[in-house]
Amino acid sequence: MKKTVSTVTIFVFMVLFLCQCHYGYVSIGSEPYYNGHPHERDKEERKHYEEQEHEARKHYEEQEKEARKHREEQDREARKRYEEQEREARKRYEEQRREAKKEGYDKHQPYEYRYYPSQRVYYDVNRNVYFYLQGEKWRVSGNLPGRFRLSYQDYVTIHMDNDRPYMVDHTENKRKNGKHK
């Protein structure tokens, strides 16, 4: 049996060939079939990819903006709560001070220091901090620098109402009233 090619079949192939030559691809179904022009396909894919990337970047920036706005709002609320607590604490403190003065005594306890005369170092017993000279300035620290060698038996106990013991010159009082340990 001999097969013959019909004129319709030849016509369809000619149309497909002309489309391929003119547009660079032949549409088969819903997907375009690229024939011989990969740069055209790459351009379209690149364009599609860039559009997706642009949309993703835009979405990310919107989310980031919302998150930043939310964090700022939380910070404002936290700052507001902190300031309110601070005001309430200050108010309670002032009220306690007024009551203490009204009753004739101050609830403030005097500070207790250990003074190491050989090194010119103060140690605040209640706050666990050292006061020492560095150059011409007094420093406060939880630890002493290594250059200080304190003899823990050779100190004088001092009681005062000042939270900075180095501000008061009480050399004579240290010798007369200090309890030498």
C-alpha positions in Angstrom: 0.0 0.0 0.0 1.4 3.2 -1.1 1.0 6.3 1.1 0.2 9.6 -0.5 0.7 12.9 1.0 -2.5 15.0 0.8 -2.5 18.7 0.0 -3.8 19.5 3.4 -0.9 17.9 5.1 1.5 19.8 2.8 -0.3 23.1 3.5 -0.1 22.5 7.3 3.7 21.9 7.1 4.2 25.0 5.0 2.3 27.1 7.5 4.4 25.7 10.3 7.6 26.3 8.4 6.6 29.9 7.7 5.7 30.5 11.3 9.0 29.0 12.4 10.9 31.2 10.0 9.0 34.4 10.9 8.6 34.1 14.7 11.5 31.8 15.5 9.2 29.2 17.1 6.2 27.0 16.4 3.4 26.9 18.8 2.5 23.4 19.7 -0.4 23.2 22.2 0.0 25.9 24.9 3.8 25.8 25.2 5.8 27.6 22.6 8.4 25.4 20.9 11.6 27.3 20.2 13.5 26.2 17.2 16.9 27.6 16.5 16.6 30.8 18.7 17.8 30.0 22.2 18.6 33.7 22.9 14.9 34.5 22.5 13.9 31.9 25.1 16.7 33.1 27.4 15.4 36.6 27.2 11.9 35.6 28.1 13.1 33.4 30.9 15.4 36.1 32.2 12.6 38.6 32.1 10.3 36.2 33.9 13.0 35.5 36.5 13.6 39.3 37.0 9.9 39.9 37.5 9.7 37.1 40.1 12.8 38.5 41.8 11.4 42.0 41.8 8.2 40.8 43.3 10.0 38.8 46.0 12.2 41.8 46.8 9.2 44.0 47.0 7.4 41.5 49.3 10.5 41.2 51.5 10.9 44.9 51.8 7.2 45.2 52.8 7.6 42.5 55.4 10.8 44.2 56.7 9.1 47.5 56.9 6.2 46.0 58.9 8.6 44.2 61.2 10.6 47.4 61.8 7.3 49.3 62.5 6.2 46.6 64.9 9.6 46.7 66.7 9.5 50.5 67.0 6.0 50.3 68.4 7.1 47.6 71.0 10.2 49.8 71.9 7.9 52.8 72.4 5.6 50.8 74.6 8.4 49.3 76.6 10.0 52.8 77.1 6.7 54.1 78.2 6.2 51.3 80.7 9.8 51.8 82.0 9.3 55.6 82.4 6.0 55.0 84.2 7.7 52.5 86.6 10.5 54.9 87.1 8.1 57.7 88.0 6.2 55.4 90.4 9.5 54.3 92.1 10.7 57.9 92.4 7.3 58.8 93.9 7.5 56.0 96.4 11.1 56.9 97.3 10.2 60.5 97.9 7.2 59.6 99.9 9.4 57.3 102.1 12.0 60.1 102.5 9.2 62.5 103.6 7.8 60.0 106.1 11.3 59.3 107.5 12.0 63.0 108.0 8.6 63.5 109.5 9.4 60.8 112.1 12.8 62.4 112.7 15.1 59.9 111.2 16.5 59.1 107.8 16.3 55.5 106.6 19.6 55.8 104.9 22.3 53.6 106.5 25.8 55.0 106.7 28.3 53.6 104.3 31.0 51.3 105.7 34.4 51.4 104.1 37.7 49.6 104.7 40.6 52.0 104.1 44.0 50.5 103.3 46.4 53.4 104.1 49.5 51.8 102.6 47.8 51.7 99.1 45.3 54.5 99.5 42.4 52.2 98.6 38.9 52.2 99.9 36.7 49.1 99.9 32.9 49.6 100.2 31.7 46.6 102.2 28.0 46.8 101.2 28.5 47.4 97.5 31.6 45.3 97.0 33.5 47.9 95.1 37.0 49.4 95.4 38.0 53.1 95.1 41.5 53.8 94.1 43.7 56.5 92.5 44.8 56.2 89.0 47.0 59.1 88.1 45.1 62.0 89.7 41.6 60.6 89.3 39.7 58.3 91.5 38.4 55.1 89.9 35.6 52.7 91.1 35.8 49.0 90.2 34.6 45.6 91.3 38.2 44.4 91.0 41.5 46.1 91.7 44.2 46.3 89.1 47.1 44.0 89.6 49.5 46.7 90.8 47.7 46.8 94.2 48.8 44.4 96.9 46.4 44.7 99.9 47.2 43.3 103.2 43.8 42.1 104.4 44.8 42.4 108.1 45.9 46.1 107.7 42.9 48.3 107.2 40.8 50.9 109.1 37.0 50.7 109.2 35.3 54.0 108.4 31.6 54.8 108.6 30.2 57.9 106.8 27.2 59.2 104.9 29.1 59.9 101.7 29.0 57.4 98.8 32.4 58.7 97.7 34.9 58.3 100.5 37.7 60.0 98.7 35.8 63.3 98.7 36.2 63.8 102.4 39.5 64.5 104.0 39.4 62.6 107.2 43.0 61.5 107.7 42.9 62.5 111.4 39.6 60.7 112.0 41.1 57.5 110.4 43.9 57.6 113.0 41.8 58.5 116.0 38.4 56.9 115.4 39.1 54.1 112.9 38.9 50.6 114.2 42.2 49.0 113.2 41.7 45.4 112.2 
